Amino acid sequence: MGFERINALAAEGTPFVSICDFLAKRVEVYTLDELQNADIEFCIDENYRYKQHPHTLEKTPLPFDRYKEKFHAVIEKIKAGETYILNLTQVTPIKTELSLREIYTLANAHYKLRYKDEFVCFSPEKFIQIKNNTIHTFPMKGTIDAAIEGAKEKILANEKEMAEHVMIVDLLRNDLSMVASNVRVEKFRYVQKIDAGEKELLQVSSHICGELTHDWRSNLGTILQKLLPAGSISGAPKKSTLEIIQDVEGYERGFFSGIFGFFDGESFDSGVMIRFIEKKEKSLFYKSGGGITLDSNAHAEYNEMLEKIYLP
């Protein structure tokens, strides 16, 4: 019903917010009137204003040995030909004096969402954007601490990161080809700076786009359904990789790494729900991870997972 309602609302030009879980099985849709009574806040702002606020953040990460077991299970699946890139994520208990509402208000991010007193995300990553019958996607793959000398040159020259990025660009180009024509890579591997709390990260992205038919609004829900789960946060080939994720990760992602979007009556913009904090029984849990390929190093991937645990 969720995707059908998206089709109907977009066709009539009614603004709404849509929230989909990772597997696109739970889809919630709210008109702006309905949102007022739902205890849900969102913000999509590419030019967000930077704010600073003192805070504490304690992490209790999964021990490296346990992570390494999951990592090697993925590597064996890659060697068996069942996947060639898989985004492995885990849950880290955290402690902070801030509430979910305060984290949402203070966070510096392109995409922000607070869902009741259940979770908050502050994501830098677009899923899809549709303007003037053109669909765009901007996969992010490749992260490095900006303070490292020559960080930009190092991340762009890293062969493992290059291979991972190429695989995801190829996957998303194929995904867009299911719903659009004249699909093309507009810009390949450019670097953006991301605020990561006490440090800055450099993130490598690409820009892919394609052309939709003029009646795309009446099919917006169908388009989303075909593209989900997001390839950049799952892997490829998608079907077998999703099965491995559910077997190896050992927890349900829920809304983490799903997507949320806003239709303003004309255009649609959406983000991948990463940089994600979930609340369960007064405790907070941060979900993070990274892409694994045959050339990945367990220590490097573990450290990347922990580097992504921050309050921006």
Phi, psi and omega in degrees: 000328183299312181292325177295322179292323176301314177304312185293313182294317180294323180298324180268001176078023180271121179297145180201164171247135177241141181228120183238138176285175187305314184272005179059031176264333177245113184234119180245138183229131182228125168290167182296327176294317180293329182295329183299331182254011188258355184056047178230133177238144175215158176209130174238110186211107182291334182248050182298150180273127184289132178233147175241142179208127179294138180202165174245150177214116177252135180244142172235079189287160172303133178303146184302320182300321179289321176298318182299324177299315179293319178303311182290332174296321177292316179302320178296323177293324177294316179297330179279356178083013182275340175205157174236348168209133183220131179272105183267122181236158178217170182255132179239117173298137178228163173226136175209154178280353183274144173278168176300321180296318179292320178299315179301312184296321187271342187293141174260109182197152177296315180240123178231139177214131169243123181252096179053219175254036185251317177201162174221144173226151180222084194261140173269355193254123172290150167262280171228155174227133180237122177219135175051045177068012176247132179257135181235146169220151188225075182297139177250122175210116180118114183227141177211149176295123184295340182283345179293136181298129181068030187304313183299313181295321182293316182291324180287334181269350183291117186294322179296314180295323178298313181297318179298316181295316180300318180298317181290321177299318179296318178298313184287330174296319176294320178300311181298329180295342176287338186235351187222165176246167179052045180286134185210155175268110183281322182212128187247122174056073171250158189250133176239152177263131182241128175289125182234052177074253182280351180219173173246142176248149169260132184237132181266129181229165170225164181237120179239141179215167179200171184256134177257161174288160186297339182263027185300331183299321181287352179240015186300316178298320179294320177300312180300316182299322180290328185274340183273152354294159181297127183297327183292339184245009175239286178142195185208149350297146196295314187299306182291327180294320178298322178295319179293318178305312182293331180279319189273319187296322175082016175205164178268126180293327183064229180284341178301132181069011166281201180224153167229149183213166180229126173255120186266009183107339179231312186240167181228137177224143183208153179234155175277132185278075171253180189052070199234127177240127181246144179249129176222118178050051175072359177256150182250142181225131181256131181249127183205169179177200181192169183283136179247129172234179182298333182269003184290153177248131186300315180297316181296319181290322177297315179295322178296319178302319182284325179298333182277001177265100183202165171248115187276000000 
